[in-house]
Amino acid sequence: MKKVCSASNLVEAQIMLDLLGCASIDARLLNANAQSGVGELPFTHAYPEVWVMNDNDLTQGKEIITNYERAPVETGVVFCRSCNEENPRNFELCWHCGATLE
């Protein structure tokens, strides 16, 4: 078992864990409940950590995480053709009516 990365929060750690899972890499989230210890523990020791179970997956896992961290952030919007509702550009379906966005 080897540590792939530390995340700044649980949401980010779960996204990373899910990305590894999509690549069929068995991974675990550690320190999920350590945030409550901040103040008595150094905050860097309380960050959620993502670990791969198979040491041979470490290189691929780090590459997946690096690609995630380097991905550009989408800030634009797109309007649904069906209901004219505003949606973030990275959505594939309208949050309001469920229609496909282009």
C-alpha positions as CSV (number, residue, x, y, z in Angstrom):
1,M,0.0,0.0,0.0
2,K,1.4,3.4,-1.1
3,K,0.3,7.0,-0.7
4,V,-0.7,8.6,-4.0
5,C,-1.6,12.0,-2.7
6,S,-3.0,14.3,0.0
7,A,-6.1,16.3,-0.8
8,S,-7.1,19.7,0.7
9,N,-10.6,18.4,1.6
10,L,-12.8,15.3,1.6
11,V,-14.7,16.2,-1.6
12,E,-11.5,16.5,-3.6
13,A,-10.1,13.3,-2.0
14,Q,-13.3,11.4,-3.0
15,I,-13.1,12.7,-6.6
16,M,-9.5,11.4,-6.8
17,L,-10.6,8.1,-5.3
18,D,-13.4,7.8,-7.9
19,L,-10.9,8.6,-10.7
20,L,-8.6,5.8,-9.6
21,G,-11.6,3.4,-9.3
22,C,-12.6,4.2,-12.9
23,A,-9.1,3.1,-14.0
24,S,-9.6,-0.2,-12.0
25,I,-7.1,0.9,-9.4
26,D,-7.9,-0.4,-5.9
27,A,-7.5,2.6,-3.6
28,R,-8.5,3.7,-0.1
29,L,-9.2,7.0,1.5
30,L,-7.4,7.5,4.8
31,N,-7.7,10.4,7.4
32,A,-11.4,10.8,6.4
33,N,-12.3,11.8,10.0
34,A,-9.0,13.5,11.0
35,Q,-10.3,17.0,10.3
36,S,-11.9,17.0,13.7
37,G,-8.5,16.7,15.2
38,V,-7.1,19.9,13.7
39,G,-5.9,22.1,16.6
40,E,-4.4,19.1,18.4
41,L,-2.8,17.7,15.3
42,P,-0.8,19.7,12.8
43,F,-3.2,20.5,10.0
44,T,-1.0,18.8,7.4
45,H,-1.4,15.5,9.3
46,A,-5.2,15.8,9.1
47,Y,-5.4,16.1,5.3
48,P,-7.4,13.3,3.6
49,E,-5.0,10.9,1.9
50,V,-5.5,8.6,-1.1
51,W,-3.5,5.3,-1.1
52,V,-3.3,2.6,-3.7
53,M,-3.5,-1.0,-2.4
54,N,-1.2,-2.5,-5.1
55,D,2.3,-0.9,-5.1
56,N,2.5,-1.5,-8.9
57,D,-0.4,0.9,-9.4
58,L,1.5,3.9,-7.9
59,T,2.9,5.3,-11.1
60,Q,-0.4,5.1,-13.0
61,G,-2.3,6.5,-10.0
62,K,0.0,9.5,-9.7
63,E,-0.4,10.2,-13.4
64,I,-4.2,10.1,-13.1
65,I,-4.1,12.5,-10.1
66,T,-1.6,14.8,-11.9
67,N,-3.9,15.0,-15.0
68,Y,-6.8,15.8,-12.7
69,E,-4.9,18.6,-11.0
70,R,-3.8,20.1,-14.3
71,A,-7.2,20.0,-16.0
72,P,-8.4,23.5,-16.8
73,V,-11.4,24.8,-14.8
74,E,-14.5,25.5,-16.9
75,T,-16.1,28.8,-16.0
76,G,-18.4,29.4,-18.9
77,V,-22.1,28.7,-19.2
78,V,-24.3,27.1,-21.8
79,F,-28.1,27.5,-22.2
80,C,-30.4,24.6,-22.6
81,R,-32.2,24.5,-25.9
82,S,-35.3,22.9,-24.3
83,C,-35.9,25.1,-21.3
84,N,-33.4,27.9,-21.8
85,E,-32.0,27.3,-18.3
86,E,-28.4,28.4,-17.6
87,N,-26.0,25.4,-17.0
88,P,-22.2,25.3,-16.3
89,R,-20.3,24.5,-19.5
90,N,-19.0,21.2,-18.2
91,F,-22.5,19.7,-17.7
92,E,-23.7,17.2,-20.3
93,L,-27.4,17.3,-19.2
94,C,-29.5,20.3,-18.2
95,W,-29.8,20.4,-14.4
96,H,-33.4,21.6,-14.8
97,C,-35.0,19.5,-17.4
98,G,-32.5,16.7,-18.1
99,A,-32.1,17.5,-21.8
100,T,-28.8,16.9,-23.6
101,L,-26.6,20.0,-23.8
102,E,-24.2,20.8,-26.6
